[in-house]
Amino acid sequence: MKVKTILVSQPEPKIENSPYFDLQEKQKVKIDFRPFIHVEGVSAKDIRQQKVDLNNYTAIILTSRNSVDHFFRVAEEMRFKVPDTMKYFCQSEAVAFYLQKYVVYRKRKIYVGKREFEDLSPLIKKYKDESFLLPTTDKLKDEVPKTLNSLNVKWKEAIFYKTVISDLSDLENVFYDILVFFSPSGIDSLLHNFPDFKQNDTRIAVFGNTTIKAVEEAGLRVDIAAPTPETPSMTMALEKYIEKVNKGK
């Protein structure tokens, strides 16, 4: 079965030189983007019910752009003026860079990991006397609390935002050759919106082992998987597959 249409379960890239646009042009396929999940903020009232008083923390652990946005949103809702002395521990350079949306970077104490959460461990351990707040999602990875507990630091997890299934009812009679997923939540959304979904000739492309597991547990078939040594990105994996099946087009 040749590939003509692809649906990526994420927002459309805002950068003009996205590899998806290159793929679309090069392989002459149609690529649509649609978030299968979205993030909703938790109210300041609900956060207070989690026994969170922002005055009690001297350091914030930020794992994503969402955690940055929602920490400062809640601070504003609570009329909490974030002190200049607050320390920020960012999981990656991308998160640290995004923090500049809210603080003057050079005037703040910002500590940056490499990529994975455990890369932050030496930095957090170095400041073990701080009181850490982890503003997070309801879909927190198990490794995060496990890592923090192993460091014997004073920390608290608080749900500042939730991952919510998007309404996809308008796609009920729309069919794509490939569906692309990046998280188990995307698979949950597919099955929630379309409980009678039958894969048939639809190819499923997935990124990451946890997403592969979610597809298999749902009784569906993984046709394209990334990352691999040969195809470290999803667009590379898609291109390799399309070139194989569209030969002779």
Secondary structure, 3 states (H helix, E strand, C coil): CCCCEEEECCCCCCCCCCHHHHHHHHHCCEEEECCCEEEEECCHHHHHHCCCCHHHCCEEEECCHHHHHHHHHHHHHCCCCCCCCCEEEECCHHHHHHHHHCCCHHHCEEEECCCCHHHHHHHHHHCCCCEEEEEEECCCCCHHHHHHHHCCCEEEEEEEEEEEECCCHHHCCCCCCEEEECCHHHHHHHHHHCCCCCCCCCEEEEECHHHHHHHHHCCCCCCEEECCCCCCCHHHHHHHHHHHHCCCC
